[in-house]
Amino acid sequence: MPGIKEFYWWDAPGGALPSARLDDDRFRNLAGLLTSDIRNDGAGLLEALMLVEWARDGRQDIDDWEGDSTAAEFRPDGVLISDLGPDPKTEQYSLDEVHEALIRYWQFIFPGTGERRNALEAWARAFEQENPDVENPQHPCLPHLPL
């Protein structure tokens, strides 16, 4: 993917952390959303993918998403991601750019089928808790999500 060259595990004190190498600085906020906010939370990653799909469907009523280091607005015309640092910058990404980055990150943090299925089950449990009227939720990316 242009912009994010690769994901890798950075050996930090206390354990490995996900990180990204960029080949285009415009993608810094998107990489921050992935590596600093989502980290290795499969349910959070799947939630972000769901918000992309909702935006693709034209939904205008999507709540803003806020993490520890970024905030994001998922809209039909793209995703605005702002860093939450002392000198905040906002970048806009197409829905396709964000979707592709999320899928690549999914494959990076969950290299195995069992891990991916566990993440889907965790997402479904969280979705059911927030939406008790929905039984057996199916993620909108399931038809093209690498399992």
Contact map, one row per residue, 1 for C-alpha under 8 A:
111110000000000000000000000000000000000000000000000000000000000000000000000000000000000000000000000110000000000000000000000000000000000000000000000
111110000000000000000011000000000000000000000000000000000000000000000000000000000000000000000000000000000000000000000000000000000000000000000000000
111110000000000000000111111000000000000000000000000000000000000000000000000000000000000000000000000000000000000000000000000000000000000000000000000
111111100000000000011111001000100000000000000000000000000000000000000000000000000000000000000000000010000000000000000000000000000000000000000000000
111111100000000000011110000000000000000000000000000000000000000000000000000000000000000000000000000000000000000000000000000000000000000000000000000
000111110000000000011100000000000000000000000000000000000000000000000000000000000000000000000000000000000000000000000000000000000000000000000000000
000111111000000001111000000000000000000000000000000000000000000000000000000000000000000000000000000000001001000000000000000000000000000000000000000
000001111100000001111000000000000000000000000000000000000000000000000000000000000000000000000000000000000000000000000000000000000000000000000000000
000000111110000111100000000000000000000000000000000000000000000000000000000000000000000000000000000000000000000000000000000000000000000000000000000
000000011111000111100000000000000000000000000000000000000000000000000000000000000000000000000000000000000000000000000000000000000000000000000000000
000000001111101110000000000000000000000000000000000000000000000000000000000000000000000000000000000000000000000000000000000000000000000000000000000
000000000111111110000000000000000000000000000000000000000000000000000000000000000000000000000000000000000000000000000000000000000000000000000000000
000000000011111100000000000000000000000000000000000000000000000000000000000000000000000000000000000000000000000000000000000000000000000000000000000
000000000001111100000000000000000000000000000000000000000000000000000000000000000000000000000000000000000000000000000000000000000000000000000000000
000000000011111110000000000000000000000000000000000000000000000000000000000000000000000000000000000000000000000000000000000000000000000000000000000
000000001111111111000000000000000000000000000000000000000000000000000000000000000000000000000000000000000000000000000000000000000000000000000000000
000000001111001111100000000000000010001000000000000000000000000000000000000000000000000000000000000000000000000000000000000000000000000000000000000
000000111100000111110000000000000011001100000000000000000000000000000000000000000000000000000000000000000000100000000000000000000000000000000000000
000000111100000011111000000000100010000000000000000000000000000000000000000000000000000000000000000000000000000000000000000000000000000000000000000
000111110000000001111100000000100010000000000000000000000000000000000000000000000000000000000000000000000000000000000000000000000000000000000000000
000111110000000000111110000000000000000000000000000000000000000000000000000000000000000000000000000000000000000000000000000000000000000000000000000
001111000000000000011111101100000000000000000000000000000000000000000000000000000000000000000000000000000000000000000000000000000000000000000000000
011110000000000000001111100000000000000000000000000000000000000000000000000000000000000000000000000000000000000000000000000000000000000000000000000
011100000000000000000111111100000000000000000000000000000000000000000000000000000000000000000000000000000000000000000000000000000000000000000000000
001000000000000000000111111100000000000000000000000000000000000000000000000000000000000000000000000000000000000000000000000000000000000000000000000
001000000000000000000001111110000000000000000000000000000000000000000000000000000000000000100000000000000000000000000000000000000000000000000000000
001100000000000000000101111111100000000000000000000000000000000000000000000000000000000000100000000000000000000000000000000000000000000000000000000
000000000000000000000101111111110000000000000000000000000000000000000000000000000000000000000000000000000000000000000000000000000000000000000000000
000000000000000000000000011111111000000000000000000000000000000000000100000000001110000001100000000000000000000000000000000000000000000000000000000
000000000000000000000000001111111100000000000000000000000000000000000000000000001000000000000000010000000000000000000000000000000000000000000000000
000100000000000000110000001111111111000000000000000000000000000000000000000000000000000000000000000000000000000000000000000000000000000000000000000
000000000000000000000000000111111111100000000000000000000000000000001100000000000010000000000000000000000000000000000000000000000000000000000000000
000000000000000000000000000011111111110000000000000000000000000000101110000000001000000000000000000000000000000000000000000000000000000000000000000
000000000000000000000000000001111111111000001000000000000000000000000000000000000000000000000000000001001000000000000000000000000000000000000000000
000000000000000011110000000000111111111100000000000000000000000000000000000000000000000000000000000000000000000000000000000000000000000000000000000
000000000000000001000000000000111111111000000000000000000000000000011000000000000000000000000000000000000000000000000000000000000000000000000000000
000000000000000000000000000000011111111000000000000000000000000000111100000000000000000000000000000000000000000000000000000000000000000000000000000
000000000000000000000000000000001111111111011000000000000000000000100000000000000000000000000000000000000000000000000000000000000000000000000000000
000000000000000011000000000000000111111110000000000000000000000000000000000000000000000000000000000000000000000000000000000000000000000000000000000
000000000000000001000000000000000010011111000000000000000000000000000000000000000000000000000000000000000000100000000000000000000000000000000000000
000000000000000000000000000000000000011111111000000000000000000000000000000000000000000000000000000000000000000000000010000000000000000000000000000
000000000000000000000000000000000000010111111100000000000000000000000000000000000000000000000000000000000100000000010011011000000000000000000000000
000000000000000000000000000000000000000011111110000000000000000000000000000000000000000000000000000000000000000000000011011001000000000000000000000
000000000000000000000000000000000000010011111111000000000000000000000000000000000000000000000000000000000000000000000000001000000000000000000000000
000000000000000000000000000000000100010011111111100000000000000000000000000000000000000000000000000001000100000000000000000000000000000000000000000
000000000000000000000000000000000000000001111111110000000000000000000000000000000000000000000000000000000000000000000001001000000000000000100000000
000000000000000000000000000000000000000000111111111000000000000000000000000000000000000000000000000000000000000000000000001000000000000000000000000
000000000000000000000000000000000000000000011111111100000000000000000000000000000000000000000000000001000000000000000000000000000000000000000000000
000000000000000000000000000000000000000000001111111110000000000000000000000000000000000000000000001001000000000000000000000000000000000000001000000
000000000000000000000000000000000000000000000111111111000000000000000000000000000000000000000000000000000000000000000000000000000000000000111000000
000000000000000000000000000000000000000000000011111111100000010000000000010000000000000000000000000000000000000000000000000000000000000000000000000
000000000000000000000000000000000000000000000001111111110000000000000000010000000000000000000010011000000000000000000000000000000000000000000000000
000000000000000000000000000000000000000000000000111111111000000000000000000000000000000000000000000000000000000000000000000000000000000000011000000
000000000000000000000000000000000000000000000000011111111110010000000000000000000000000000000000000000000000000000000000000000000000000000000000000
000000000000000000000000000000000000000000000000001111111111010000000000011111000000000000000010000000000000000000000000000000000000000000000000000
000000000000000000000000000000000000000000000000000111111110000000000000001100000000000000000010000000000000000000000000000000000000000000000000000
000000000000000000000000000000000000000000000000000011111110000000000000000100000000000000000000000000000000000000000000000000000000000000000000000
000000000000000000000000000000000000000000000000000001111111000000000000001100000000000000000000000000000000000000000000000000000000000000000000000
000000000000000000000000000000000000000000000000000001111111110000000000001100000000000000000000000000000000000000000000000000000000000000000000000
000000000000000000000000000000000000000000000000000000100111110000000000001100000000000000000000000000000000000000000000000000000000000000000000000
000000000000000000000000000000000000000000000000000000000011111000000000000000000000000000000000000000000000000000000000000000000000000000000000000
000000000000000000000000000000000000000000000000001001100011111100000000111000000000000000000000000000000000000000000000000000000000000000000000000
000000000000000000000000000000000000000000000000000000000000111110000000110000000000000000000000000000000000000000000000000000000000000000000000000
000000000000000000000000000000000000000000000000000000000000011111000011110000000000000000000000000000000000000000000000000000000000000000000000000
000000000000000000000000000000000000000000000000000000000000001111100011100000000000000000000000000000000000000000000000000000000000000000000000000
000000000000000000000000000000000000000000000000000000000000000111110111000000000000000000000000000000000000000000000000000000000000000000000000000
000000000000000000000000000000001000110000000000000000000000000011111110000000000000000000000000000000000000000000000000000000000000000000000000000
000000000000000000000000000000000001100000000000000000000000000001111100000000000001000000000000000000000000000000000000000000000000000000000000000
000000000000000000000000000000011001100000000000000000000000000000111110000000000011100000000000000000000000000000000000000000000000000000000000000
000000000000000000000000000010011000100000000000000000000000000001111111000000001111000000000000000000000000000000000000000000000000000000000000000
000000000000000000000000000000001000000000000000000000000000000111101111100000001111000000000000000000000000000000000000000000000000000000000000000
000000000000000000000000000000000000000000000000000000000000000111000111110000111100000000000000000000000000000000000000000000000000000000000000000
000000000000000000000000000000000000000000000000000000000000011110000011111000111000000000000000000000000000000000000000000000000000000000000000000
000000000000000000000000000000000000000000000000001100100000011100000001111101110000000000000000000000000000000000000000000000000000000000000000000
000000000000000000000000000000000000000000000000000000110111010000000000111111100000000000000000000000000000000000000000000000000000000000000000000
000000000000000000000000000000000000000000000000000000111111000000000000011111000000000000000010000000000000000000000000000000000000000000000000000
000000000000000000000000000000000000000000000000000000100000000000000000001111100000000000000110000000000000000000000000000000000000000000000000000
000000000000000000000000000000000000000000000000000000100000000000000000011111110000000000011110000000000000000000000000000000000000000000000000000
000000000000000000000000000000000000000000000000000000000000000000000001111011111000000000011110010000000000000000000000000000000000000000000000000
000000000000000000000000000000000000000000000000000000000000000000000001110001111100000001111000000000000000000000000000000000000000000000000000000
000000000000000000000000000011001000000000000000000000000000000000000111100000111110000001111000000000000000000000000000000000000000000000000000000
000000000000000000000000000010000000000000000000000000000000000000000111000000011111000111100000000000000000000000000000000000000000000000000000000
000000000000000000000000000010010000000000000000000000000000000000001110000000001111100111000000000000000000000000000000000000000000000000000000000
000000000000000000000000000000000000000000000000000000000000000000011110000000000111111100000000000000000000000000000000000000000000000000000000000
000000000000000000000000000000000000000000000000000000000000000000001000000000000011111100000000000000000000000000000000000000000000000000000000000
000000000000000000000000000000000000000000000000000000000000000000000000000000000001111100000000000000000000000000000000000000000000000000000000000
000000000000000000000000000000000000000000000000000000000000000000000000000000000001111110000000000000000000000000000000000000000000000000000000000
000000000000000000000000000000000000000000000000000000000000000000000000000000000111111111000000000000000000000000000000000000000000000000000000000
000000000000000000000000000000000000000000000000000000000000000000000000000000000110001111100000000000000000000000000000000000000000000000000000000
000000000000000000000000000010000000000000000000000000000000000000000000000000011110000111110000000000000000000000000000000000000000000000000000000
000000000000000000000000011010000000000000000000000000000000000000000000000000011100000011111000000000000000000000000000000000000000000000000000000
000000000000000000000000000000000000000000000000000000000000000000000000000001111000000001111100000000000000000000000000000000000000000000000000000
000000000000000000000000000000000000000000000000000000000000000000000000000001111000000000111110110000000000000000000000000000000000000000000000000
000000000000000000000000000000000000000000000000000000000000000000000000000011100000000000011111110000000000000000000000000000000000000000000000000
000000000000000000000000000000000000000000000000000100110000000000000000000111100000000000001111111000000000000000000000000000000000000000000000000
000000000000000000000000000000000000000000000000000000000000000000000000000000000000000000000111111100000000000000000000000000000000000000000000000
000000000000000000000000000000000000000000000000000000000000000000000000000000000000000000001111111110000000000000000000000000000000000000000000000
000000000000000000000000000001000000000000000000000100000000000000000000000000100000000000001111111111000000000000000000000000000000000000000000000
000000000000000000000000000000000000000000000000100100000000000000000000000000000000000000000011111111100000000000000000000000000000000000000000000
100000000000000000000000000000000000000000000000000000000000000000000000000000000000000000000001111111110000000000000000000000000000000000000000000
100100000000000000000000000000000000000000000000000000000000000000000000000000000000000000000000111111111000000000000000000000000000000000000000000
000000000000000000000000000000000100000000001001100000000000000000000000000000000000000000000000011111111100000000000000000000000000000000000000000
000000000000000000000000000000000000000000000000000000000000000000000000000000000000000000000000001111111110000000000000000000000000000000000000110
000000000000000000000000000000000000000000000000000000000000000000000000000000000000000000000000000111111111000000000000000000000000000000000000000
000000100000000000000000000000000100000000000000000000000000000000000000000000000000000000000000000011111111100000000000000000000000000000000000000
000000000000000000000000000000000000000001001000000000000000000000000000000000000000000000000000000001111111111000000000000000000000000000000000000
000000000000000000000000000000000000000000000000000000000000000000000000000000000000000000000000000000111111111000000000000000000000000000000000010
000000100000000000000000000000000000000000000000000000000000000000000000000000000000000000000000000000011111111000000000000000000000000000000000000
000000000000000001000000000000000000000100000000000000000000000000000000000000000000000000000000000000001111111000000000000000000000000000000000000
000000000000000000000000000000000000000000000000000000000000000000000000000000000000000000000000000000000111111110110000000000000000000000000000000
000000000000000000000000000000000000000000000000000000000000000000000000000000000000000000000000000000000111111110110000000000000000000000000000000
000000000000000000000000000000000000000000000000000000000000000000000000000000000000000000000000000000000000011111110000000000000000000000000000001
000000000000000000000000000000000000000000000000000000000000000000000000000000000000000000000000000000000000011111111000000000000000000000000000001
000000000000000000000000000000000000000000000000000000000000000000000000000000000000000000000000000000000000000111111100000000000000000000000000000
000000000000000000000000000000000000000000000000000000000000000000000000000000000000000000000000000000000000011111111110000000000000000000000000000
000000000000000000000000000000000000000001000000000000000000000000000000000000000000000000000000000000000000011111111111000000000000000000000000001
000000000000000000000000000000000000000000000000000000000000000000000000000000000000000000000000000000000000000011111111100000000000000000000000001
000000000000000000000000000000000000000000000000000000000000000000000000000000000000000000000000000000000000000001111111110000000000000000000000000
000000000000000000000000000000000000000011100000000000000000000000000000000000000000000000000000000000000000000000111111111000000000000000000000000
000000000000000000000000000000000000000001100100000000000000000000000000000000000000000000000000000000000000000000011111111100000000000000000000000
000000000000000000000000000000000000000000000000000000000000000000000000000000000000000000000000000000000000000000001111111110000000000000000000000
000000000000000000000000000000000000000001100000000000000000000000000000000000000000000000000000000000000000000000000111111111000000000000000000000
000000000000000000000000000000000000000001110110000000000000000000000000000000000000000000000000000000000000000000000011111111100000000000000000000
000000000000000000000000000000000000000000000000000000000000000000000000000000000000000000000000000000000000000000000001111111110000000111100000000
000000000000000000000000000000000000000000000000000000000000000000000000000000000000000000000000000000000000000000000000111111111000000000000000000
000000000000000000000000000000000000000000100000000000000000000000000000000000000000000000000000000000000000000000000000011111111100000000000000000
000000000000000000000000000000000000000000000000000000000000000000000000000000000000000000000000000000000000000000000000001111111110000010000000000
000000000000000000000000000000000000000000000000000000000000000000000000000000000000000000000000000000000000000000000000000111111111111110000000000
000000000000000000000000000000000000000000000000000000000000000000000000000000000000000000000000000000000000000000000000000011111111000000000000000
000000000000000000000000000000000000000000000000000000000000000000000000000000000000000000000000000000000000000000000000000001111111000000000000000
000000000000000000000000000000000000000000000000000000000000000000000000000000000000000000000000000000000000000000000000000000111111110000000000000
000000000000000000000000000000000000000000000000000000000000000000000000000000000000000000000000000000000000000000000000000000011111111000000000000
000000000000000000000000000000000000000000000000000000000000000000000000000000000000000000000000000000000000000000000000000000010011111000000000000
000000000000000000000000000000000000000000000000000000000000000000000000000000000000000000000000000000000000000000000000000000010011111110000000000
000000000000000000000000000000000000000000000000000000000000000000000000000000000000000000000000000000000000000000000000000000010001111110000000000
000000000000000000000000000000000000000000000000000000000000000000000000000000000000000000000000000000000000000000000000000100010000011111000000000
000000000000000000000000000000000000000000000000000000000000000000000000000000000000000000000000000000000000000000000000000100110000011111100000000
000000000000000000000000000000000000000000000000000000000000000000000000000000000000000000000000000000000000000000000000000100000000000111110100000
000000000000000000000000000000000000000000000100010000000000000000000000000000000000000000000000000000000000000000000000000100000000000011111100000
000000000000000000000000000000000000000000000000010010000000000000000000000000000000000000000000000000000000000000000000000000000000000001111110000
000000000000000000000000000000000000000000000000110010000000000000000000000000000000000000000000000000000000000000000000000000000000000000111111100
000000000000000000000000000000000000000000000000000000000000000000000000000000000000000000000000000000000000000000000000000000000000000001111111100
000000000000000000000000000000000000000000000000000000000000000000000000000000000000000000000000000000000000000000000000000000000000000000011111100
000000000000000000000000000000000000000000000000000000000000000000000000000000000000000000000000000000000000000000000000000000000000000000001111110
000000000000000000000000000000000000000000000000000000000000000000000000000000000000000000000000000000100000000000000000000000000000000000001111111
000000000000000000000000000000000000000000000000000000000000000000000000000000000000000000000000000000100010000000000000000000000000000000000001111
000000000000000000000000000000000000000000000000000000000000000000000000000000000000000000000000000000000000000110011000000000000000000000000000111
